[in-house]
Amino acid sequence: MTMPIVAVVGRPNVGKSTFVNRIAQVDDAIVHEMRGVTRDRSYHNADWNGLEFKLVDTGGIEMGDDDAFQGSIRSQAFAGANEADAIVFLVDGRTGINADDEEVARILRKTNKPVFLVVNKLDHPGRSDEMWEFYQLGLGDPWPISALHGHGTGDLLDELVAVLRTVELPAGADEEEGINVAIIGRPNAGKSSLTNQLTSGERSIVSDVAGTTRDAIDTHVVHDGVPYTIVDTAGLRRKSQIDQDVEYYGFVRAMRAIDRADVALLVIDGTLGMTNEDQRVAGYAHERGCAMVIVLNKWDAVDGPERKAQIRERIADRMTFVGYAPVIAISALTGKNVHRIWEAVDAAYASYSKTIPTSALNGWLAQIRESGHTVSQGKAILRMKYVTQTASCPPRFTFFVNRPDLVTDNFERFLENRMRQQFDLTGTPIELRFKKKD
């Protein structure tokens, strides 16, 4: 359903992500003492006293700092505040006010939205003497809390929810998650650029610095009447190459996003061609059983048809274990051919959730039996008697046979290939199981 939105803003390291995790009762937002860990804005569901609302975790705002990311982080933070129905402005009760706090307060005083000035890291409740300096920010009474221990958060939420109940939400259809699409790939392949193209806005920060995205970021969109949840994930590489615990947390969030995905968009940097890392990331999605579309990004920067043919040939050769995944060449930067991704995602999801009638499956099995193709060991011959679909998302098929131990990997691949020829299962893995039937 449509829910009110609460943006959490403040300078770096005041405890925004800890606060979000406390209120949402999850550990989705990455918490770390290093500044700049949160960059994009991320959304988290929460509820209090029967009211559900969305919390927006934003990057730390530093008004005078213009490093490689700070301008975009500021934009993302203020974008979160602009779309919110209420704003929680978090400050650090231990260090007191600084120039960035004063500048953010100046901007927030101009908004017509309710602003809650929340003084965090006050781990000993009742110390009112620590609160007086925060009145000079001009945002009313400050709320003392400890996001780490939970002190004061209940009183704050009572007042926040009372304000949210007065908010008039836009009329419209209830929000649906729809098809869950995870955008995965190694660092700097163009995942965030593709996310922004698919969501029609600068939803994720884009930079040529590898590792820009750290959290998994959900965006709900509707395209041609179909709802989708697009999840931009941190770049995936082998765990032995992860040298920061922040990057490790990003890796874990990305793997969780794959776990709940219906369809994974594997983004490959076309200018580099397919690498071992791309193959490994494909393996992550394949092992978790989600449908897949391979996206060759930066295709407009690949020189000549011969080089393009080589890249496609290498993908076909090295990605046989996900040979069911269609390959689409695009440019996320310019938007060229991005529209083709929607059709591919829809087709992959249709295959992923498909249910094939038992009569059709056994008609196909009769043709296999008539062809005489089977396996044997000595005098023992595999006889397949019956097949039925026992699951979907992804599809699973159970064969009842006289000797399951006779089934070889080659014969299983043969059955899968013949099944894919007979039934349209483009984009999805399938699982074949064999049970004994006398």
TIMI-528117 format. One record per atom (N, C-alpha, C): y, x, z; residue in one letter. Coordinates in steps of 0.1 Angstrom, whole numbers, plus 5000, padded with zeros to 4 digits. Layout:
N
YXZA/...
***
This chain:
438
498850085000M/500050005000M/501250095000M/502450034997T/503650104997T/504050135012T/504350255015M/504650295029M/506050355030M/506750345041P/508050415043P/507750565043P/508750645040I/508650785039I/509550855049I/509050955056V/509751035066V/509751185061V/510951235058A/510951375054A/511251465067A/510451575067V/510651675078V/511351795072V/512551825077V/513351935071V/513752025082V/514152145078G/514652245088G/514452385082G/515052485089R/514952625084R/513452675086R/513152795081P/511752845083P/511452865097P/510152845100N/509552885113N/510052805125N/510552685122V/510852595134V/509752505138V/508652505130G/507452435134G/507252305126G/507752295114K/507652175106K/506152135103K/505452235098S/504052205095S/503152175107S/503452245118T/502752205131T/503152065135T/504352025133F/504751885136F/504051785128F/504051815114V/503351725105V/501851715109V/501251825111N/499751815115N/499551735128N/500451755138R/500451685150R/500551535148R/501551485140I/501751345138I/500751285129I/500351355118A/499351305109A/497951315114A/497751395125Q/496451415132Q/495451475122Q/495951575114V/495151655105V/495551795106V/494851885098D/495352025097D/495552055083D/496151955075D/496351975061D/497452075058D/498452075065A/499652165062A/499352305068A/499552415060I/499252545064I/500352585075I/499852635086V/500652685097V/500552835098V/501652905098H/501553055099H/502953105103H/502953215111E/504153265116E/505053335105E/504453365093M/505253425082M/506153325076M/507353355074R/508353265068R/507953235053R/508353115049G/508153085035G/506753045031G/505953015041V/504552975038V/504552835031V/505252735036T/505452615028T/506552625018T/506152595005R/507152604995R/507452474988R/506352414983D/506552274977D/506552174988D/506952054985R/506851944995R/505451884993R/504851855005S/503451795005S/503551665013S/502651575010Y/502651435016Y/501451415024Y/501651345036H/500551325045H/500651185051H/499551115052N/499650975058N/499550985073N/500350895079A/500350895094A/500550745098A/500250715111D/500450585116D/500750585131D/501550495135W/501950485150W/502250345153W/501650295163N/501850155168N/501650055156N/500650075148G/500249985138G/501049995125G/502050095124L/502850115112L/502350235105L/501950225092E/501650345084E/502850395077E/502950525076F/504050585069F/503650715063F/504450775054K/504150905048K/505051005054K/504551125058L/505351235062L/505451335050L/506651385048V/506851485037V/507151615044V/506151715043D/506451845048D/507151925037D/508251995041T/509052065031T/509152215035T/509652295025G/509852435028G/511052465036G/511052575043G/512152615052G/513452635044G/514552575048I/515752585041I/516552705046I/516952795037E/517852905041E/518952905031E/520152865036M/521252835027M/521852955020M/521753075026G/522453185020G/521453285014G/520153255014D/519153345008D/518753294995D/518753384985D/518353354971D/517353444966D/516153444973D/515053534968D/514353454957D/513153504953A/512553454941A/512253304942A/512153254955F/511653114956F/512753024963F/513653084971Q/514453004980Q/515252894973Q/515852914962G/516552814955G/515652694952G/514452714947S/513452604944S/513052534957S/512852614968I/512452564981I/513452464986I/514752514985R/515852424989R/515852294981R/515652304968S/515652184960S/514552094963S/513352144966Q/512252064970Q/512451994983Q/513052074993A/513352015006A/514351895005A/515451914998F/516451814997F/515951694988F/515051724978A/514451614971A/513551524980A/512851594989G/512051514999G/512951435008G/514151485012A/515051415020A/515651295012A/515951315000N/516551214991N/515651094990N/514351114988E/513450994986E/513050934999E/513350995011A/512950945024A/513650825029A/513050745037D/513650635044D/514250685057D/513750785063A/514250845075A/514050995074A/514851075082I/514751225081I/514551275095I/513551365097V/513451435109V/513951585107V/515051615114F/515651745112F/515151835124F/514251925121L/513652005132L/514452135134L/514752165147V/515452295150V/514552365161V/514852495163D/514052575173D/514752575186D/514152515196G/514752515210G/514752645217G/513952745212R/513952875218R/515052965213R/515352965200T/516353055195T/517652995194T/517752855195G/519052795194G/519552775180G/520852735179I/521352705166I/521752825158I/521552825145N/522152935137N/522852875125N/523352965116A/524252915105A/523552815096A/522252845093D/521452755085D/521352615091D/521152605104D/521052475110D/522352405109D/523452475111E/524752405110E/525052355095E/524652435085E/524852395071E/523952275068E/522752275072V/521852165069V/522352035076V/522852055089A/523351945096A/524551885089A/525451975084R/526651925076R/526251835065R/525151875057I/524751795046I/524151665050I/523351675061L/522651545066L/523651445072L/524751495077R/525751405083R/526351315072R/526251365059K/526851285048K/525851175043K/524651185047T/523651085042T/523750955050T/523350845043N/523450715050N/522050675056N/521150775057K/519850755062K/519750795077K/518850725084P/518750765098P/518150905099P/518850985108V/518451125109V/518051145124V/516851205127F/516451235140F/516551385142F/517451425151L/517551575154L/516451605165L/515451685161V/514351705170V/514351855173V/514451885186V/514452025191V/512952055195V/512352145188N/510952185189N/510852305198N/509552335202K/509152455210K/509752445224K/509952325229L/510352315243L/509052275251L/508252385254D/506952365259D/506952315274D/508052315280H/508152265294H/509052145295H/508552025295P/509351905295P/510251895307P/511451835305G/512351815316G/513451915317G/513452015308R/514552115309R/515752075301R/516551975306S/517651915299S/518752015296S/518752125305D/519852225303D/519752305290D/518552295283E/518352365270E/518952285259E/519352155261M/519652065251M/521152055247M/522052095256W/523452065253W/523952135241W/523552255237E/524252315225E/523952235213E/522852155212F/522452095200F/523251965197F/524051925207Y/524951815204Y/526051855194Y/526351985194Q/527452025185Q/527052015170Q/525851985167L/525451955153L/525951825148L/526351735157G/526951605153G/525951505148G/524751515152L/523651425147L/523151335159L/523951315169G/523551225180G/522651295190G/521951215198D/521151275209D/519951345203D/519751475208P/518551545203P/517251505210P/516151515203W/514851475209W/514151605213W/513851635225P/513151745229P/511651725227P/510951815221I/509451805219I/508851935219I/507551935220S/506652055217S/505652005207S/505852045194A/504852005184A/503452065187A/503452185192L/502252245195L/501352175206L/502052135217H/501352065228H/501451915227H/502351865220G/502551715219G/503551655228G/504151735237H/505151685246H/506351615239H/506651495243G/507751425237G/507551355224G/506451385217T/506251325204T/506051175204T/505451125215G/505250975216G/506550905217G/507550945225D/508850875226D/509550885213D/509451005206L/510151015193L/509550915183L/508250905183L/507550825173L/507850675176L/507950635188D/508350495192D/509650465185D/510650555187E/511950525181E/511950525166E/511250625160L/511150645146L/510550525139L/509450475145V/508750355140V/509650235141V/510350225152A/511250105153A/512250105142A/512750225138V/513750225127V/513050195114V/511850255112L/511150225099L/510750085097L/510550005108R/510249865106R/511449785100R/512549845101T/513749775096T/514049805081T/513249905076V/513449945062V/512949845052V/513649815042E/513249725031E/512549815021E/511249795019L/510449875010L/510549804996L/510549884985P/510649824972P/509449744969P/509749624963A/508649534959A/507849604948A/506549574948G/505649624937G/504249624941G/503449664932A/501949664935A/501649774945A/500549744952D/500149834962D/499749964955D/500050074963E/499750214957E/498250234957E/497750274945E/496350304944E/496250454941E/495250514947E/494950654944E/494450674930E/493650584925G/493150594912G/492150714909G/492250764897I/491350874894I/491951004900I/491151074908N/491551194915N/491351314906N/492451374903V/492451494893V/492951614900V/492051714901A/492451844907A/492751944896A/493952014897I/494252114887I/493952244893I/492952314888I/492452434894I/492552554884I/492352674889G/492352794880G/492752914889G/492753024882R/493153144890R/494653154890R/495253244899P/496653244900P/497453274887P/498553204886N/499453224874N/498953184861N/498053084861A/497553034848A/498352924843A/499352874851G/500152764846G/499852624852G/499252624864K/498752504870K/500052414874K/500952484880S/502152404885S/502952354873S/503052424863S/503852384851S/503152254845S/501752264845L/501052144840L/501252024849L/501152054862T/501451944872T/502751874869T/503751954867N/505151894864N/505151824851N/504451864841Q/504351794829Q/503651654831Q/502551654838L/501851534840L/502551434849L/503351484858T/504051394868T/505451374864T/505851424852S/507251404847S/508351434857S/508151554863G/509251594872G/508851734878G/509851794884E/509651924890E/509051904904E/507751864904R/507051834916R/506551964923R/506252064915S/505752194921S/506652304917S/506852404925I/507652514922I/506952604912I/507652644901V/507052724891V/507652864891V/506852964891S/507353104891S/506353194884S/506853314879D/505853404874D/505253494884D/505553464897V/504953534908V/503553464911V/502453544911A/501153484914A/501153434928A/500453324931G/500353274944G/501553194949G/502353134940T/503553054944T/503052934951T/502052864946T/501552744953T/500552784963T/500752724975R/499852764986R/499052644992R/499752524993D/499052404997D/498552334985D/497552234988A/497152144977A/498152024978A/498751994967I/499851894967I/499551774958I/499451654965D/499151534959D/500351464953D/500251414941T/501251324935T/500551204928T/501051084932H/500450964926H/501350924914H/500650904902V/501350864890V/500550754883V/501150674875V/500550574867V/500850604852V/499850624844H/499950644830H/499250544822H/499950474813D/499350364805D/498650264814D/499250234826G/498650134834G/497450184843G/497150314842V/495950364850V/496550454861V/496150434874P/496650514884P/495850644885P/496550754889Y/495950884891Y/496550944903Y/495751034910T/496351124920T/496151264914T/497251334911I/497251464906I/497451564917I/496551664918V/496551754929V/496751894923V/497851954926D/498152094922D/497552184933D/496752284930T/496152364940T/496552514939T/496352584950A/496552724950A/495652794940A/496052904935G/495252984926G/493953034933G/492853024926L/491553064932L/491053194927L/490753284936R/490053404932R/489053434942R/488153534939R/487053564949R/487553594963R/486853554973K/487253574987K/487453714990K/486753804984S/486853944987S/488254004983S/488953934974Q/490253984969Q/491353914976Q/491053824986I/492153754993I/492553845005I/493753895004D/494153995014D/495253935024D/495553815024Q/496453755034Q/495753625039Q/495853605052D/495253475057D/495953355052D/497253365048V/497953255042V/497253215029V/496953315021E/496253295008E/494853235011E/494253275022Y/492853225025Y/492953075028Y/493953035036Y/494152895038Y/494452815026Y/495152865016G/495352805003G/494052784996G/493252894997F/491952884990F/491052764996F/491152755009V/490352655016V/490852515012V/492252495011R/492752375007R/492352334993R/492352434984A/492052414970A/490552374969A/489652434977M/488252394977M/488052244982M/488852214992R/488852074997R/489251974986R/490352014978A/490851934967A/489751914957A/488952014954I/487852004944I/486751914950I/486551924963D/485451844969D/485751694967D/487051654968R/487351514967R/487851474952R/487751564943A/488251534929A/487151454922A/487651364913D/486751304903D/486651394891D/487851444887V/487951534875V/488651654878V/488151774874A/488851904876A/489451944863A/490751974862L/491352044850L/491352194853L/490452264846L/490352404847L/491352474838L/492452524843V/493552584835V/493252734833V/493152774820I/492952914816I/494152964809I/494553084812D/495753144805D/495253194792D/495753124781G/495253154767G/495653294763G/496753354769T/497253484764T/496253594769T/495553564780L/494553664786L/493153634781L/492953514776G/491653474773G/490753444785G/489453414783M/488653374794M/488253504802M/488353494815T/487953614824T/486853574833T/486353674840N/485253644850N/485753554861N/487053564864E/487653474874E/487653324870E/487953304857D/487853164852D/486453114853D/485453204850Q/484053164850Q/483653124865Q/484153204874R/483853174888R/484553044893R/485753024889V/486452894893V/485652774887V/485252784875A/484452684869A/483152654877A/482552764882G/481352754890G/481652674903G/482852694909Y/483152614921Y/483152464918Y/483752424907A/483852284904A/482452224900A/481752304893H/480352264888H/479452244900H/479552334910E/478652324922E/478952204930E/480252164929R/480652044937R/480551914930R/480051924917G/479651804910G/480751714905G/481951774903C/483051684897C/483051704881C/483551604875A/483751614860A/484751724857A/484851774844M/485751884841M/486251874827M/487551914826V/488151944813V/488752084813V/488452164803I/488952294803I/490252294795I/491352344801V/492652344795V/493052484791V/493252514778L/493652644774L/495252644773L/495852704783N/497352694784N/497952814777N/499252804775K/500052904768K/499552934754K/498952834747W/498252844735W/499252884724W/500552844725D/501552874715D/501953024715D/501553094726A/501853234727A/500653324722A/499553264718V/498453344713V/498653374699V/498453494695D/498753544681D/497553514672D/497853434662G/496953424650G/495753344652G/495253284641P/493953204642P/492753284646P/492753414642E/491553494645E/491453514660E/492553544667R/492453564681R/492153434688R/492653324683K/492353194689K/490853154688K/490253194676A/488853164674A/488053254683A/488453374686Q/487753464695Q/487653404709Q/488853354713I/488953304727I/487953174728I/488053094718R/487152974719R/485653014719R/485353114711E/483953154710E/483553214723E/484353284729R/484053344742R/483853234753R/484653134753I/484453024762I/483152954760I/482852934747A/481552864744A/480352944748A/480553084747D/479453174751D/479253194766D/480353204773R/480353234787R/480353104796R/480652994791M/480752874799M/479652774795M/478452824791T/477352734788T/476952644799T/477152684812F/476652604823F/477652484825F/478852494819V/479652374819V/479952334805V/478952344796G/479152314782G/479552164779G/479352084790Y/479751944788Y/481251924789Y/482052024793A/483452014795A/484152034781A/484951934777P/485751954765P/486852054767P/487252124756V/488352224757V/489552174749V/490752174756I/491952134750I/492952244751I/493652274740A/494652384739A/496052314740A/496852364749I/498152304752I/499152414755I/500452374756S/501452454762S/502152374773S/501852404786A/502452334797A/503952354797A/504452474792L/505852504793L/506652414784L/506152394771T/506852304762T/506352164762T/505152134767G/504652004767G/503751974755G/503552074746K/502852044734K/501352014737K/500951904732N/499551854733N/499151814747N/500051814757V/499751774770V/499251624770V/499751544761H/499251404761H/497751394759H/497151494752R/495751484750R/494951494763R/495551544773I/494751564786I/494451424792I/495351324791W/495151194796W/493851134790W/493751144777E/492551084770E/491251164775E/491351294776A/490151374781A/489751334795A/490751324804V/490451284818V/489851144818V/490351054811D/489750914811D/488350914806D/488050994795A/486751004789A/485751064799A/486251174806A/485451244815A/485051154827A/486151084832Y/485850994843Y/484950884840Y/485050824827A/484150724823A/482750774823A/482450894819S/481150954819S/480650974833S/481651024841Y/481351064855Y/480850934863Y/481450824860S/481150704868S/480250604860S/479650654849K/478850564841K/477550524847K/477150404844T/475850354848T/475050314836T/473950374833I/473150344821I/471950254825I/471850144818P/470750044821P/469350114821P/468450074830T/467150134831T/466350104818T/466549994812S/465849964799S/466250064788S/467550094787A/467950194777A/467450334780A/467350374793L/466850504797L/465350514793L/464550404796N/463150414793N/462850394778N/463750334771G/463550334756G/463750474751G/464750544756W/464950694753W/463750774757W/463250744769L/462050824774L/460850804765L/460650684760A/459550654751A/459650744738A/460850764733Q/461050844721Q/460650994725Q/461051034737I/460651174741I/459151184741I/458451084747R/456951094748R/456351094734R/456951004725E/456351004711E/456551134704E/457551204707S/457751334700S/456751434704S/456051414715G/454951504720G/455551624727G/456851634729H/457351754736H/457151734751H/456351824757T/456151824771T/455751964775T/455351984788V/454952114793V/453552104799V/452852224799S/451552224804S/451252354812S/450252354820Q/449852474827Q/448352464829Q/447652544821G/446152534820G/445852404814G/445052324822K/444552194817K/445552084821K/446452124830A/447452014835A/448551994825A/448851874822I/449951834813I/450951744820I/452251774819L/453251684825L/453351554817L/453251444825R/453351314819R/454451244826R/455451204818M/456651134824M/456450984821M/456450904832K/456050764832K/457250674832K/458350714839Y/459450614841Y/460650694845Y/461850644842V/463150704846V/464150594849V/464950624859T/466050534863T/467250604868T/468350554867Q/469550614873Q/469650584888Q/469750684896T/469750654911T/471150684917T/472150734909A/473450754915A/474450774903A/475750754907S/476750794897S/477850874905S/478750924897C/479851014903C/479351134910C/478651224904P/478151224890P/476851154888P/476451124876P/475251054873P/474051134877P/473051064884R/471751124888R/470651044882R/469651104876F/468551034870F/467251084877F/466450994881T/465151024887T/463950994877T/463151094874F/462051074866F/460751074875F/459950974872F/458650964879F/457551014870F/456951124875V/455951204867V/454751224875V/453651274868N/452451304875N/452451434882N/453151534877R/453151664883R/454551724883R/455451694893P/456751754893P/456751904893P/455751974898D/455752114898D/455652184885D/455252104874L/455152154861L/456552164854L/457552094859V/458852094852V/459452234853V/459752294841T/460452424841T/461952404838T/462652514841D/464152504838D/464352474823D/463652534814N/463752514800N/463552374796N/462552314802F/462252174799F/463352074805F/463852114816E/464852034822E/466152044813E/466452164808R/467552174799R/467352094786R/466152094781F/465752014769F/466051864772F/465651814783L/465851674786L/467351644788L/468051734794E/469451714796E/470151704782E/469851804773N/470451804760N/470151674752N/468851634753R/468551514745R/469151384751R/469351384765M/470051274771M/471451264767M/472151384766R/473551394762R/473751354748R/472651384739Q/472751334725Q/472651184724Q/471851124733Q/471650984732Q/472750904739Q/473250944750F/474250874758F/475450964759F/476650904758D/477850974758D/478151014773D/477951144776L/478151194789L/479151314789L/480051314780T/481051414778T/481851434791T/482051554795G/482851584806G/482251584820G/481051534821T/480451524835T/479151604836T/478951664848P/477651724850P/476651604853P/475351624851I/474351524854I/473251594862I/472551524870E/471551574879E/470251504875E/469151584873L/467851534870L/466951564882L/466251464886R/465251484897R/463851434892R/462851494898F/461551454894F/460651424906F/460051304906K/459251264917K/457851234913K/456851254921K/455451234918K/455151084918K/454451044907K/453950904907K/452550904901K/451550864909D/450150864905D/449950774893D/
***
